[in-house]
Every structure is written in C-alpha cells, then in structure tokens.
Amino acid sequence: MTMEIDREAAAVYGVSIDQVRQELYNCFGARQVATIYTASNDYQVILECNKQIQDDPTGSPRST
C-alpha cells in the first residue's frame, strides 16, 4: 500500500510528518508501551489500534 500525505494540510493543523509516521507505527507496528513483571515471567504490553481499522485502509469499521 502506498500512502500520500498532504503536508500542507497537516501543517495547517499543526501536525508534523514525524507525528503522522509515529501514529501509523502505533497502529500497525509493534510498539511496546510497558512491561508487566511477575514472579515467573515478564509480559510485554503492545499498543495497537482496533482490528477493524487495520483491516480496512479507509478506516471505516465493517458492519457485522
């Protein structure tokens, strides 16, 4: 998939290209945001967006 960012529109709203990149990574990447420690294991807490948004490039939730 290719994404085109309207840099002028982003600038009007005060959004940098790095912020757009970070939000895309938050949604589609594997950003570790915390670690849960127990007596026997450590568990990584991974941030991701709603699966419905990941499945549809328009961001529109599917009706079931």
HELIX and SHEET records of a PDB file:
HELIX    1   1 ARG A    7  VAL A   12  1                                   6    
HELIX    2   2 ILE A   17  PHE A   28  1                                  12    
HELIX    3   3 LYS A   51  ASP A   55  1                                   5    
SHEET    1   A 2 ARG A  31  TYR A  37  0                                        
SHEET    2   A 2 ASP A  42  LEU A  47 -1                                        
END                                                                             
